[in-house]
Amino acid sequence: MYRICTTSSFRNSFEKLPASLRRQAVFLIGILAVDYRDPRLHTKKLHGNRVEYSFRLHRDYRCVFCFEDGETVLLLTIAHRKDIYR
């Protein structure tokens, strides 16, 4: 099981989400804490400087995260898919 940490950017974005998406995010983050490869997350590895991953929150929203160490997942941001990868 992974320890979940968040950035201030993630917390700010999370607070701006509609209530239904926040509930779904909490559920999916619970799944992420157990297994980041769970098929319900639709996890994808992103390309770039750091090793980052994203999972599908809803059809149109994504959450980007990375591993700080073998036991800690850092949630970086959460946003609409058209904005998340910029």
Backbone hydrogen bonds in HBPLUS format (Angstrom, degrees):
<---DONOR---> <-ACCEPTOR-->    atom                        ^
c    i                          cat <-CA-CA->   ^        H-A-AA   ^      H-
h    n   atom  resd res      DA  || num        DHA   H-A  angle D-A-AA Bond
n    s   type  num  typ     dist DA aas  dist angle  dist       angle   num
A0002-TYR N   A0033-ALA O   2.63 MM  31  4.74 165.5  1.65 150.4 153.7     1
A0003-ARG N   A0071-GLU O   2.71 MM  68  6.01 170.3  1.72 161.0 162.8     2
A0073-VAL N   A0003-ARG O   2.79 MM  70  6.09 165.8  1.81 168.8 172.8     3
A0005-CYS N   A0073-VAL O   2.85 MM  68  6.13 160.0  1.89 167.6 169.4     4
A0075-LEU N   A0005-CYS O   2.79 MM  70  6.15 170.0  1.80 157.7 157.3     5
A0007-THR N   A0075-LEU O   3.15 MM  68  6.36 137.7  2.33 172.7 171.2     6
A0011-ARG N   A0007-THR O   3.05 MM   4  6.40 164.4  2.08 151.6 155.2     7
A0012-ASN N   A0008-SER O   2.94 MM   4  6.12 161.7  1.98 150.5 154.9     8
A0013-SER N   A0009-SER O   3.04 MM   4  6.18 164.8  2.06 147.5 151.9     9
A0014-PHE N   A0010-PHE O   2.80 MM   4  5.91 156.3  1.85 153.6 161.0    10
A0015-GLU N   A0011-ARG O   3.09 MM   4  6.25 157.4  2.15 146.2 150.8    11
A0016-LYS N   A0013-SER O   3.18 MM   3  5.27 134.4  2.40  97.3 109.4    12
A0017-LEU N   A0014-PHE O   3.17 MM   3  5.43 156.5  2.23 107.4 114.5    13
A0021-LEU N   A0018-PRO O   3.08 MM   3  5.45 121.7  2.43 107.3 121.1    14
A0022-ARG N   A0018-PRO O   3.01 MM   4  6.33 151.6  2.09 153.2 162.3    15
A0023-ARG N   A0019-ALA O   3.03 MM   4  6.30 157.9  2.08 152.5 157.0    16
A0024-GLN N   A0020-SER O   3.15 MM   4  6.39 158.9  2.20 141.0 146.7    17
A0025-ALA N   A0021-LEU O   2.81 MM   4  5.98 151.7  1.89 144.9 153.3    18
A0026-VAL N   A0022-ARG O   2.98 MM   4  6.24 159.2  2.02 150.7 154.8    19
A0027-PHE N   A0023-ARG O   3.13 MM   4  6.40 159.7  2.17 147.3 152.5    20
A0028-LEU N   A0024-GLN O   2.92 MM   4  6.18 165.8  1.94 154.2 157.7    21
A0029-ILE N   A0025-ALA O   2.82 MM   4  5.94 152.6  1.89 152.3 159.9    22
A0030-GLY N   A0026-VAL O   3.10 MM   4  6.28 145.1  2.23 139.8 148.5    23
A0031-ILE N   A0027-PHE O   3.20 MM   4  6.63 144.2  2.33 140.4 150.0    24
A0032-LEU N   A0028-LEU O   2.86 MM   4  6.15 156.1  1.92 145.9 152.9    25
A0033-ALA N   A0029-ILE O   2.94 MM   4  6.18 146.0  2.06 142.6 150.7    26
A0034-VAL N   A0031-ILE O   3.00 MM   3  5.33 140.6  2.15 105.7 117.0    27
A0035-ASP N   A0031-ILE O   2.93 MM   4  6.23 170.5  1.94 166.0 166.5    28
A0038-ASP N   A0035-ASP O   3.25 MM   3  5.60 162.5  2.28 116.8 116.8    29
A0041-LEU N   A0038-ASP O   3.04 MM   3  5.80 163.2  2.07 124.5 129.4    30
A0056-ARG N   A0041-LEU O   2.87 MM  15  5.69 151.0  1.96 173.0 170.1    31
A0044-LYS N   A0054-SER O   2.86 MM  10  5.39 156.6  1.92 154.7 162.1    32
A0054-SER N   A0044-LYS O   2.85 MM  10  5.39 151.2  1.93 151.8 161.1    33
A0046-LEU N   A0052-GLU O   2.70 MM   6  5.30 170.3  1.71 148.0 149.5    34
A0053-TYR N   A0065-PHE O   2.82 MM  12  5.38 167.7  1.83 166.9 169.4    35
A0065-PHE N   A0053-TYR O   2.83 MM  12  5.38 162.0  1.86 148.4 153.8    36
A0055-PHE N   A0063-CYS O   2.94 MM   8  5.45 147.1  2.05 145.1 155.5    37
A0063-CYS N   A0055-PHE O   3.00 MM   8  5.45 154.3  2.07 152.7 160.8    38
A0057-LEU N   A0061-TYR O   2.91 MM   4  5.23 158.7  1.95 133.1 137.4    39
A0081-ARG N   A0060-ASP O   2.77 MM  21  5.56 157.9  1.81 153.9 152.1    40
A0062-ARG N   A0079-ALA O   2.94 MM  17  5.79 165.2  1.96 169.4 170.0    41
A0079-ALA N   A0062-ARG O   3.06 MM  17  5.79 155.4  2.12 160.0 167.3    42
A0064-VAL N   A0077-THR O   2.92 MM  13  5.44 158.1  1.96 149.2 156.6    43
A0076-LEU N   A0064-VAL O   2.78 MM  12  5.51 150.6  1.87 145.4 154.4    44
A0077-THR N   A0064-VAL O   3.43 MM  13  5.44 155.9  2.50 133.3 138.1    45
A0066-CYS N   A0074-LEU O   3.00 MM   8  5.37 150.4  2.09 141.9 151.2    46
A0074-LEU N   A0066-CYS O   2.79 MM   8  5.37 168.3  1.80 162.9 166.5    47
A0068-GLU N   A0072-THR O   2.99 MM   4  5.48 150.2  2.08 138.4 147.4    48
A0083-ASP N   A0080-HIS O   2.96 MM   3  5.51 148.2  2.07 116.2 125.4    49
A0084-ILE N   A0080-HIS O   3.01 MM   4  5.99 142.8  2.15 155.8 167.0    50
A0086-ARG N   A0083-ASP O   3.48 MM   3  5.89 168.7  2.49 117.4 118.0    51
